[in-house]
Amino acid sequence: MKMFKSLKLKLLFYFFIINIIVLSVYGIFIYNTAKKGVLNITDAELKMLSIDIIPDFKRSDLKNAKDIADELADEFSIKPLFVKLIYYDKKHKKITHESISSKEHDWLFNIPLNEIGHQGSIYYFDKGSYRVSSMLILDEEESKVFIQLAIEKNMNSLYLKQLYFGLIIATPILLIVFLIIANMLVERTLLPAKEVIHSVKSISANNLSSRVSTKNIPTEIKDLVATFNQLLNDLEESFNKITDFSNNASHELKTPLTVIRGEIEVALKQEREPQEYKEVLKSILQESISIQDMVEQLLFLAKRDTTELHDSFNELYLDELVSDVAVQMKKVAATKDIYIEVENIIPITVYANEALLKIAISNLLRNAITYSPKSSHVYLSLSENDKEYTIAIKDNGYGIDKEELPFIFERFYRADKARSRKEGGTGLGLCIVKMILDIHNYTIEITSTKNRGTTVTIKIPRN
């Protein structure tokens, strides 16, 4: 049903059903209580009649039930009224004589006789639409006399009829009143939810930093709001990654693409020798490789997910990893006639992401190679002390000014911009290194002297 798509209508529907049940049960309870009250009046009437006959019975020695019935009917104007007298022999424990006012209604007095009751004790019984009483009115030495009376139960009294119709009319009215009150309460209860919805609608891609306030929000909705705010955090982080990637890419790709375009435009202005075209293609290829490398690093930064990366941590031999990276980077170093010297490598086991550590150490070695002159040395070592393991990379390269050191881990920052562009640097390498080491809770320190060299130290806490 469409109505159940609305929480408000659903609550009102359930409230309606519950109230029908409650009011019905309550009405039945009231009506049955009233019926019981009417029945109690009938019982009191029977008791009064039974007591009233005792003096007359003793005085006139009445033996005929019909006479008693007629006398009571005339005196109290009660019709129909049926009477039965029972004489009981105490010695032989049996009924010696019975008298009934109407044999046709003998079935009304088919009730148990309480022979051991005391004088004045009375018992009541239901017989169809009649109420029957049995009272011991005389208790002598050898015999007992019981009088049994039967009158109609006044279940169709005006009082019960008025009560019945009153409940029939009052129940729907009360139900309507309760529904109106419930509607107001539900509206008031759902007001915080409407405010949350209004706040959510006001959030767009331009203000993802906004959050839904949890002030004056019911506990039941607070969890939902907290979950939504967390979703906004994740969404904002993802959106920022996309925005960063877009901004970074547009910023960094502009220069190499301009160079490529310029080279092509110059080459096409006039006919050139094959060698000149080769030089242009080499330049374009170099810029294309730079773009590819930059895009890969940008994607790495954009796709980072610390939780997923932590899940991929495994036990690994750090000495083997450092040696493998050194072997790979020696090929790169050979193109510049630079020698990577591996010294003091000790066996060490750590719990980390192998692929990420390789990227970090490779980037640091590549930087050392890139910013070192030809025929120089780069030194790589792995050592330990009581507190930590240390990976050190030292070069005799161009160095970094002291003023530049605080900014070298920022994206696209280049200490020597002219040389970085010439060497094909993207300004992302150290940013990625710092991010990887932060994921592992490792620290990095860089000391450098201009034109004398740089030393990079990675510190790994011992477990």
C-alpha positions in Angstrom: 0.0 0.0 0.0 1.2 3.5 -0.9 0.3 4.9 2.5 3.0 2.7 4.1 5.7 4.7 2.2 5.0 7.5 4.6 6.3 7.0 8.1 3.8 9.4 9.5 0.8 7.5 7.9 2.3 4.2 9.1 2.5 5.4 12.7 -1.0 6.8 12.6 -2.3 3.6 11.1 -0.7 1.5 13.8 -2.0 4.0 16.4 -5.5 3.7 14.9 -5.5 -0.2 15.1 -4.1 -0.2 18.7 -6.7 2.3 19.8 -9.5 0.3 18.3 -8.3 -2.7 20.2 -7.8 -0.8 23.5 -11.1 1.1 23.3 -13.0 -2.1 22.4 -11.5 -4.0 25.2 -12.1 -1.1 27.6 -15.7 -0.8 26.4 -16.3 -4.5 26.8 -14.8 -4.3 30.3 -17.1 -1.4 31.3 -20.2 -3.1 29.9 -19.5 -6.4 31.6 -18.8 -4.5 34.8 -22.2 -2.8 34.5 -23.8 -6.1 33.8 -22.2 -7.6 36.9 -23.5 -4.6 38.8 -27.1 -5.2 37.5 -26.7 -8.9 38.4 -25.6 -7.9 41.9 -28.8 -5.8 42.2 -30.8 -8.8 41.1 -29.0 -11.0 43.8 -29.7 -8.3 46.4 -33.3 -8.3 45.4 -33.5 -12.1 45.7 -31.9 -12.0 49.1 -34.3 -9.3 50.2 -37.3 -11.4 49.0 -36.0 -14.5 50.8 -35.5 -12.6 54.1 -38.9 -10.9 53.8 -40.7 -14.2 53.6 -39.1 -15.6 56.8 -41.4 -13.8 59.3 -44.5 -14.6 57.3 -43.5 -18.2 56.9 -42.9 -18.6 60.6 -46.0 -16.8 61.6 -48.6 -18.3 59.2 -46.9 -21.6 58.7 -47.1 -21.3 54.9 -46.6 -24.6 53.1 -47.7 -23.6 49.6 -45.1 -22.1 47.3 -47.7 -20.7 45.0 -49.2 -18.6 47.8 -45.8 -17.3 48.7 -45.1 -16.4 45.0 -48.4 -14.6 44.7 -47.9 -12.7 47.9 -44.3 -11.6 47.0 -45.4 -10.7 43.4 -48.2 -8.5 44.8 -46.1 -6.9 47.4 -43.0 -6.1 45.3 -44.6 -6.1 41.8 -42.2 -8.6 40.5 -43.3 -10.8 37.6 -42.6 -13.4 36.7 -41.6 -14.8 40.1 -41.3 -18.5 40.9 -41.0 -20.1 44.3 -40.1 -23.6 45.6 -40.2 -24.7 49.2 -38.2 -27.7 50.3 -38.5 -29.5 53.6 -35.4 -31.5 54.5 -35.2 -34.3 57.2 -31.9 -33.8 59.0 -32.0 -37.2 60.7 -32.6 -39.2 57.5 -30.8 -36.7 55.3 -33.5 -36.5 52.6 -36.2 -34.2 51.3 -39.5 -35.0 52.8 -41.7 -32.4 51.0 -41.5 -30.0 48.1 -43.8 -27.3 46.9 -43.4 -25.3 43.6 -45.4 -22.4 42.4 -45.2 -23.5 38.7 -44.5 -27.0 37.6 -43.7 -25.8 34.1 -40.7 -24.0 35.6 -39.5 -26.9 37.7 -36.3 -26.9 35.6 -35.3 -23.6 37.1 -34.8 -25.3 40.4 -32.6 -28.1 39.2 -29.8 -26.8 41.4 -27.8 -28.3 44.2 -29.1 -28.1 47.8 -26.7 -27.0 50.4 -27.8 -29.2 53.3 -24.9 -28.1 55.6 -25.4 -24.4 55.3 -26.3 -22.2 58.3 -29.6 -20.4 58.6 -29.7 -17.3 56.3 -27.0 -18.6 54.0 -27.9 -18.0 50.4 -26.5 -19.2 47.0 -27.1 -17.9 43.5 -27.3 -19.7 40.2 -27.8 -18.8 36.5 -30.5 -20.6 34.6 -30.8 -19.1 31.1 -32.4 -15.6 31.4 -33.3 -16.3 35.1 -31.4 -15.8 38.3 -32.1 -18.4 41.0 -31.4 -18.2 44.7 -31.5 -20.8 47.4 -31.6 -19.8 51.1 -31.9 -21.8 54.3 -34.8 -19.9 56.1 -35.5 -22.3 59.0 -33.2 -24.7 60.8 -34.9 -26.7 63.5 -33.7 -29.7 65.5 -35.0 -32.4 63.1 -35.6 -30.5 59.9 -34.6 -27.6 57.6 -36.6 -25.5 55.3 -35.2 -24.0 52.1 -36.8 -21.4 49.9 -35.7 -21.1 46.3 -36.7 -18.1 44.2 -36.3 -17.4 40.5 -36.7 -14.1 38.7 -35.6 -12.8 35.4 -32.2 -11.1 35.2 -32.7 -7.5 34.2 -30.1 -7.6 31.5 -32.3 -5.5 29.2 -32.6 -2.6 31.6 -32.6 1.0 30.3 -29.3 1.6 32.1 -27.5 -1.1 30.2 -29.1 0.0 26.9 -28.0 3.6 27.5 -24.6 2.4 28.4 -24.3 0.2 25.4 -25.3 2.9 22.9 -23.2 5.4 24.8 -20.1 3.2 24.2 -21.0 2.7 20.6 -21.2 6.5 20.1 -18.3 7.5 22.3 -15.8 5.0 21.0 -15.5 6.5 17.4 -15.5 10.0 18.9 -12.7 9.2 21.2 -10.9 7.5 18.4 -11.1 10.6 16.2 -9.9 12.8 19.1 -7.0 10.4 19.8 -6.1 10.4 16.1 -6.0 14.3 16.0 -3.8 14.3 19.1 -1.6 11.6 17.7 -1.2 13.5 14.4 0.0 16.6 16.3 2.4 14.5 18.4 3.7 12.6 15.3 4.2 16.0 13.5 6.1 17.3 16.5 8.1 14.1 16.8 9.1 14.1 13.1 10.0 17.8 13.1 13.7 17.1 13.8 13.7 14.6 10.9 12.3 17.3 8.6 15.0 19.7 9.8 17.6 17.1 9.0 16.1 16.6 5.5 16.2 20.4 5.0 19.8 20.5 6.1 20.7 17.6 3.8 19.0 19.3 0.8 21.1 22.4 1.4 24.3 20.5 0.9 25.7 20.4 -2.6 29.0 19.7 -4.3 30.0 23.4 -3.6 29.7 23.0 0.2 30.6 19.4 1.0 32.4 20.7 4.1 29.0 21.4 5.7 27.6 18.9 8.2 24.2 18.2 9.6 24.0 19.5 13.1 23.2 16.9 15.9 22.1 19.6 18.3 18.6 19.0 19.7 18.4 15.8 17.6 16.7 12.8 19.3 18.9 9.8 20.0 17.2 7.6 17.5 18.0 10.1 14.7 21.5 11.0 15.9 23.0 7.7 14.7 21.5 8.3 11.3 22.8 11.9 11.2 26.3 10.7 12.4 26.3 8.0 9.6 25.3 10.6 7.0 28.0 13.0 8.3 30.5 10.2 8.0 29.3 9.6 4.5 29.8 13.3 3.7 33.4 13.0 5.1 34.1 10.1 2.8 32.4 11.8 -0.1 34.3 15.0 0.5 37.6 13.1 0.7 36.8 11.4 -2.6 35.7 14.7 -4.2 38.8 16.4 -3.0 40.9 13.6 -4.5 39.2 14.0 -7.8 39.5 17.8 -7.6 43.2 17.6 -6.6 43.8 15.2 -9.4 42.1 17.5 -11.9 43.9 20.6 -10.6 47.2 18.9 -10.4 46.9 17.3 -13.8 45.8 20.5 -15.5 48.6 22.4 -13.8 51.4 19.9 -14.4 50.3 18.7 -17.9 50.1 22.3 -19.2 53.9 22.7 -19.6 54.9 19.4 -21.2 51.9 19.6 -23.6 52.9 23.2 -24.5 56.4 22.0 -25.2 55.1 19.1 -27.3 52.8 21.5 -29.3 55.6 24.0 -29.7 58.0 21.3 -31.0 55.5 20.0 -33.5 54.5 23.5 -34.7 58.2 24.5 -35.2 58.9 21.2 -37.0 55.9 21.7 -39.4 56.7 25.3 -40.4 59.2 24.2 -43.0 60.7 21.1 -44.5 63.5 19.6 -42.4 66.2 17.0 -42.6 65.3 13.5 -41.2 67.8 14.0 -38.3 65.9 17.1 -37.3 62.6 15.3 -37.2 64.3 12.5 -35.1 65.4 15.2 -32.6 61.9 16.6 -32.4 60.4 13.1 -31.9 63.0 12.4 -29.2 62.0 15.5 -27.4 58.3 14.6 -27.8 59.0 11.1 -26.5 60.8 12.5 -23.5 57.9 14.8 -22.7 55.4 11.9 -23.2 57.4 9.7 -20.8 57.4 12.6 -18.3 53.6 12.9 -18.7 53.1 9.2 -18.3 55.2 9.1 -15.1 53.4 12.2 -13.7 49.9 10.7 -14.4 50.9 7.4 -12.7 52.0 9.3 -9.6 49.0 11.5 -9.6 46.7 8.4 -9.9 48.6 6.8 -7.0 47.9 9.9 -4.8 44.3 10.0 -5.9 43.5 6.4 -5.3 45.1 6.1 -1.8 43.1 4.3 0.8 44.9 3.9 4.1 42.6 1.2 5.4 43.0 -1.0 2.4 46.8 -0.4 2.4 47.0 -1.5 6.0 45.1 -4.7 5.2 47.8 -5.6 2.7 50.7 -5.5 5.3 52.8 -8.6 5.5 56.0 -9.8 7.2 59.0 -9.2 4.9 62.8 -9.1 4.9 63.7 -5.5 4.7 67.3 -6.2 3.8 66.3 -8.2 0.7 63.8 -5.4 -0.4 66.5 -2.7 -0.1 69.0 -4.9 -2.0 66.4 -5.6 -4.8 65.6 -1.9 -5.2 69.4 -1.1 -5.3 69.9 -3.6 -8.1 67.0 -2.1 -10.2 68.2 1.5 -9.7 71.8 0.6 -10.6 70.6 0.3 -14.2 69.1 3.8 -14.1 72.3 5.1 -12.4 74.4 3.6 -15.1 72.9 5.9 -17.7 74.5 8.8 -15.9 77.7 7.0 -15.0 76.7 7.1 -11.3 77.5 4.2 -9.0 75.2 3.1 -6.2 77.2 1.7 -3.4 75.4 -0.6 -1.0 77.0 -0.7 2.4 76.2 -2.1 5.9 73.1 -4.1 5.0 71.9 -6.2 8.0 69.1 -8.8 8.1 65.9 -7.2 9.3 62.3 -8.4 9.4 59.4 -5.8 9.4 55.6 -5.8 8.9 54.8 -3.6 6.0 53.5 -3.3 2.4 56.3 -4.4 0.2 55.2 -2.7 -3.0 54.8 0.7 -1.2 58.2 0.5 0.4 59.8 -0.3 -2.9 58.1 2.8 -4.4 59.4 5.0 -1.6 63.0 3.8 -1.6 63.0 3.8 -5.5 61.8 7.4 -5.5 64.5 8.5 -3.0 67.2 6.7 -5.0 65.9 8.2 -8.3 66.1 11.7 -6.7 69.6 11.0 -5.6 70.6 9.9 -9.1 68.7 12.7 -10.8 70.3 15.5 -8.7 73.8 14.2 -8.7 76.5 15.0 -11.3 78.0 12.3 -13.6 80.6 10.0 -12.2 79.5 10.5 -8.6 78.5 8.0 -5.9 75.2 7.3 -4.1 75.5 5.4 -0.8 72.7 3.1 0.5 72.8 1.5 4.0 70.5 -0.4 6.4 71.5 -0.3 10.1 69.9 -0.6 13.6 70.2 0.6 17.1 68.3 -0.2 20.3 65.2 1.9 19.3 64.9 1.7 15.5 66.1 0.5 12.1 67.6 3.1 9.8 67.7 3.3 6.0 70.2 6.0 4.8 70.6 7.3 1.3 73.5 9.8 0.8 74.6 11.5 -2.4 77.3 14.1 -3.4 74.9 16.0 -5.6 73.7 19.6 -6.0 72.0 19.7 -2.6 69.1 21.8 -1.4 69.1 25.3 0.2 68.2 25.3 3.9 65.3 27.6 3.2 63.8 25.1 0.7 63.9 22.1 3.0 60.6 22.7 4.9 58.7 22.7 1.6 60.1 19.7 -0.3 57.3 17.3 0.7 54.6 19.5 -0.7 53.0 18.5 -4.0 54.7 19.9 -7.1 57.3 21.8 -5.1 60.7 21.9 -6.7 63.7 23.2 -4.9 65.6 23.8 -8.2 62.8 24.4 -10.7 65.0 24.8 -13.7 67.0 21.7 -13.1 63.8 19.7 -12.1 62.1 20.6 -15.3 65.2 19.7 -17.3 65.6 16.4 -15.5 62.0 15.5 -16.0 60.9 15.8 -12.3 57.2 16.1 -11.5 57.4 17.5 -8.0 55.4 14.5 -6.7 58.1 12.0 -5.8 58.8 13.2 -2.2 55.1 13.8 -1.6 54.4 10.1 -2.4 57.4 9.0 -0.3 56.1 11.0 2.7 52.6 9.6 2.3 53.9 6.0 2.1 56.1 6.5 5.2 53.2 8.1 7.1 51.0 5.0 6.3 53.7 2.8 7.9 54.3 5.2 10.8 57.9 5.7 9.7 59.7 9.0 9.9 62.0 10.7 7.3 64.7 13.3 7.9 66.6 15.2 5.2 69.8 17.1 5.7 71.4 18.9 2.8 74.2 21.3 1.9 74.1 23.3 -1.3 76.5 21.9 -3.9 77.8 19.3 -1.4 75.1 16.7 -1.2 72.0 15.4 0.5 71.4 12.7 3.2 67.9 11.1 3.5 67.2 9.0 6.6 64.2 6.7 7.1 63.6 5.7 10.7 61.6 2.5 11.4 60.6 1.8 15.0 61.5 -1.6 16.4 58.5 -3.7 17.4 
